[in-house]
Amino acid sequence: MLLLLLGIVLLHVAGLVLLFVSTIVSVWTSGETGTSDLWNNCTTTSVGYHCDPASTGEWIQAVQALMILSIIFSCLALFLFFCQLFTLQKGGRFFITGTFQILASLFVMSGAIIYTVMSPQWVAGTYAFGYSYILAWVAFPLALISGLIYVILRKRE
């Protein structure tokens, strides 16, 4: 049982780390002339390096909010799991933890979908999606799977 709990916690922490990295690191899209992320759109021109803040678009602010909410809900789910681990009755299920983690996965999925659809307005058409964008998509199934495991999991002694 201890190995199962350790595996679940490691899965949750791995998803949480991916969420942090994908939100903070600035390579959601990249090309030969620059990179863009949730916070800045930076391009290299003949004059120099120029960055536009992300506050210029409403959709990018929605993606920022969804990614931050996914991190908050995932952190809350981990905290609630440890609280429920010590306070939940024997045979009880971790519904609240699972619900928060599933919500976190839905938030990151929604943010990545919005970025996928709207990013051609934000960056040049020659840009390709970067590793932070891919990490966000990898974090989605990890968060969803861990949330479903929490819902199924019963507390044992």
URCORTA-V797597 format. One record per residue. RES is the residue in one letter. PHI is phi in degrees with one decimal (* if undefined). PSI is psi in whole degrees, -180 to 180 (none if undefined). BURIAL is + if it has 16 or more other C-alpha atoms within 10 Angstrom, else -. Layout:
# URCORTA-V797597
res = <RES RES>
phi = <PHI PHI>
psi = <PSI PSI>
burial = <BURIAL BURIAL>
This chain:
# URCORTA-V797597
res = <M L L L L L G I V L L H V A G L V L L F V S T I V S V W T S G E T G T S D L W N N C T T T S V G Y H C D P A S T G E W I Q A V Q A L M I L S I I F S C L A L F L F F C Q L F T L Q K G G R F F I T G T F Q I L A S L F V M S G A I I Y T V M S P Q W V A G T Y A F G Y S Y I L A W V A F P L A L I S G L I Y V I L R K R E>
phi = <* -63.9 -66.6 -63.6 -63.3 -64.2 -63.1 -65.3 -65.0 -64.5 -62.2 -64.4 -65.8 -62.4 -63.5 -66.0 -63.5 -62.5 -64.1 -61.2 -64.2 -67.3 -81.9 -87.4 -73.7 -100.7 -138.4 -77.9 -137.8 -146.8 -152.1 -68.7 -103.3 160.5 -135.2 -143.3 -145.3 -77.4 -115.2 -143.3 -121.8 -106.1 -131.2 -103.5 -119.2 -66.6 -80.5 158.7 -95.4 -129.3 -121.0 -100.1 -70.1 -78.2 -71.0 -80.6 -129.2 -69.7 -68.1 -70.1 -67.5 -65.5 -65.6 -58.3 -63.1 -65.7 -68.6 -67.1 -62.6 -64.3 -66.2 -61.4 -67.2 -68.9 -64.0 -62.6 -63.1 -65.2 -62.6 -65.3 -60.8 -66.4 -64.5 -69.1 -61.0 -98.6 -110.7 -72.6 -70.2 -61.9 90.9 -76.4 -105.1 -91.8 -65.1 -64.9 -60.6 -63.1 -63.1 -63.7 -71.2 -66.2 -62.2 -60.7 -67.3 -68.1 -65.8 -68.0 -64.6 -63.0 -62.8 -67.9 -66.6 -61.2 -63.9 -61.5 -74.6 -96.9 -62.6 -59.9 -76.0 -91.4 -128.3 -67.8 -67.0 -85.0 -72.9 -112.8 -68.8 -94.1 -72.0 -66.6 -63.4 -67.0 -62.3 -63.7 -69.5 -73.1 -66.9 -58.7 -67.9 -62.4 -67.1 -65.5 -64.1 -66.0 -64.3 -67.1 -63.8 -61.7 -66.4 -76.6 -64.0 -110.9 -78.5 -122.9 -93.2>
psi = <-37 -39 -36 -46 -40 -42 -41 -43 -41 -39 -43 -46 -37 -44 -39 -41 -42 -38 -45 -48 -45 -27 -36 -43 146 55 59 -36 149 153 -172 -28 4 -174 162 156 -158 -13 -32 155 103 133 151 124 -179 -24 -36 -159 127 131 130 133 157 -4 -1 -13 137 -35 -35 -32 -34 -41 -42 -47 -43 -40 -40 -40 -37 -39 -45 -47 -35 -40 -43 -39 -42 -43 -45 -34 -47 -37 -46 -28 -34 -19 -18 144 157 132 -8 157 156 61 -44 -44 -47 -41 -45 -40 -37 -39 -40 -41 -38 -35 -45 -35 -45 -43 -42 -36 -44 -43 -39 -44 -40 -12 -27 -24 -25 -36 169 154 -17 -6 149 156 138 -176 -26 -38 -43 -40 -35 -42 -30 -35 -29 -56 -31 -44 -40 -45 -45 -36 -42 -37 -41 -41 -38 -33 134 148 131 168 none>
burial = <- - - - - - - + + - + + + - + + - + + + + + + - - + + + + + + - - + + + + + + + + + + - - - - - - - - - - + - - - - + + + + + + + + + + + + + - + + + + + + - + + - - + + - - + - - - - + + + + + + + + + + + + + + + + + + + + - + + - - - + - - + + + - - + - + + + + + + + + + + + + + + + + + + + + + + + - + - - - ->
